[in-house]
Amino acid sequence: MDRSQLLKGLLDIIVLRVLERQDGYGYEILNRLRAGGFDDLGDASVYGTLRRLYRAGYLSTYVQPSESGPHRKYYSLTEPGRKYLRQAREAWEDVSDKMRVLFDVPAKGRP
Amino acid sequence: MTTPPDRSTEIASYLAAVERHLNDLPTHIRQDLMSELDAHLTEVAADLPPGNALRDLLGSPEAYARELRDTAEVDKEPVGARMRRRLADAAAPALARLKGAADRYAVSSGFTDAAELRDRLRPGWWVLRGALVAALFVYWLSAAQYGVTGYSIFGSIPGLLLIAGALLACVWASMRFGAKSAEWGARRRRWVAAGGLALVAFTGYQFMWLGFSVPVEYVETTTYYDDTPSVQDVRVYDEHGNLLTDVYLFDENGNPLWLGDPYSCPTAARDPFATESPYGDEYEEAVQSADENLGYQYPLCDPEGEPTMPAETAEADPTDGPTATAPDGESPTEEPATEAAESATPTPGESPTK
């Protein structure tokens, strides 16, 4: 199954959660996600989500020069961003619990 | 660590391709995505191992744009809205120029700008609008009642009163309507403006006949002049200037040419249907019909004493003379032609004709 569709609804939570732990810049965030097992996420998805969250005021940016290569634009959570992440996390856990219960009920006719 | 290869060209072309595929997004979102994408792709390219293309890591620009679009949470702009936006964008420079020209025109005539001029002109337009409605009303009414009663109201006292009354009423109503419409919203006022334009166009169409109708003139046509001189007779000459007699004329299809007028001869006309045809005298009926097929026999008139031959063509050549005969050998008078050719100075008058 194509997990990118499934993940699409969770992109906000995923990106916000990654940035909650530590500020990051575009491509590095993707690498962190890949390291975390989210192989199905594309660069454009992460970048688009970053821009959208930024437009919504959940993220702020600052530029930091790097030792090698161009300057990097770092994203960090704003206070509304943290609040949004808390709500999103609650919503996710609610849904997740229900999904677990749904799948834990054994199918009829099976042990 | 080696210096990273210069990837600015690759990035620029990738960016351009992505932007092309985001063309239908609302401007502010597209601009936001694109403004940062430049820096983002530069970051990505910096981490790219040498030998790898941007495309290998990120996929095709089209797929990238699609993914961006999905996560940017914007629906595709509806086609209608996109067309309107494009149209407005395309028309904007022309409209700006038009507005500038209108402003200059207004300023040169002593107003502050075109808007002020328009405001000043507005009551005048209301009056004109009312007058147009009145004109249409009176026109239709008069046409309808003329069709029934046959009485033309134009030029009569009741008609004059009706026209004046309609004009006053319609102009008053139009001005009232105009004053009221100043309080309406833009949408409703646009409809009013469109209605006004339609009214002008329709009135123009209704009264178009005023501009195009030409007063009918009856011209006397009893005398008919024809500049081309009419042919009364045909004279055929051979190369020696000898008049050929008892000649028939045919067109290329073998149909007789009915040239000349046998009744126009000053003296008694020869019989245009000379009966000395191959059919002989004893077949009167046959001859008449045969002459219908042959046409007139030329010359129609007796050419006696008429100097009609151009002198320069009259060259004596006795050897050629006998060959001159009437077409198709139908001339019954072969002998006189030969005789004429033999004389040194042939004259048309000498040719035997009877």
HADDOCK unambig.tbl for C-alpha pairs under 7 A between the chains (distance, minus, plus):
assign (segid A and resid 26 and name CA) (segid B and resid 40 and name CA) 6.35 0.50 0.50
assign (segid A and resid 27 and name CA) (segid B and resid 43 and name CA) 6.82 0.50 0.50
assign (segid A and resid 27 and name CA) (segid B and resid 44 and name CA) 5.74 0.50 0.50
assign (segid A and resid 43 and name CA) (segid B and resid 58 and name CA) 6.50 0.50 0.50
assign (segid A and resid 44 and name CA) (segid B and resid 64 and name CA) 5.55 0.50 0.50
assign (segid A and resid 44 and name CA) (segid B and resid 67 and name CA) 5.64 0.50 0.50
assign (segid A and resid 44 and name CA) (segid B and resid 68 and name CA) 5.14 0.50 0.50
assign (segid A and resid 45 and name CA) (segid B and resid 67 and name CA) 5.60 0.50 0.50
assign (segid A and resid 45 and name CA) (segid B and resid 68 and name CA) 5.69 0.50 0.50
assign (segid A and resid 45 and name CA) (segid B and resid 71 and name CA) 5.67 0.50 0.50
assign (segid A and resid 48 and name CA) (segid B and resid 68 and name CA) 5.02 0.50 0.50
assign (segid A and resid 48 and name CA) (segid B and resid 71 and name CA) 5.30 0.50 0.50
assign (segid A and resid 48 and name CA) (segid B and resid 72 and name CA) 5.30 0.50 0.50
assign (segid A and resid 49 and name CA) (segid B and resid 71 and name CA) 5.60 0.50 0.50
assign (segid A and resid 49 and name CA) (segid B and resid 72 and name CA) 6.36 0.50 0.50
assign (segid A and resid 51 and name CA) (segid B and resid 33 and name CA) 6.80 0.50 0.50
assign (segid A and resid 52 and name CA) (segid B and resid 72 and name CA) 5.73 0.50 0.50
assign (segid A and resid 69 and name CA) (segid B and resid 46 and name CA) 5.94 0.50 0.50
assign (segid A and resid 70 and name CA) (segid B and resid 43 and name CA) 6.55 0.50 0.50
assign (segid A and resid 72 and name CA) (segid B and resid 43 and name CA) 6.86 0.50 0.50
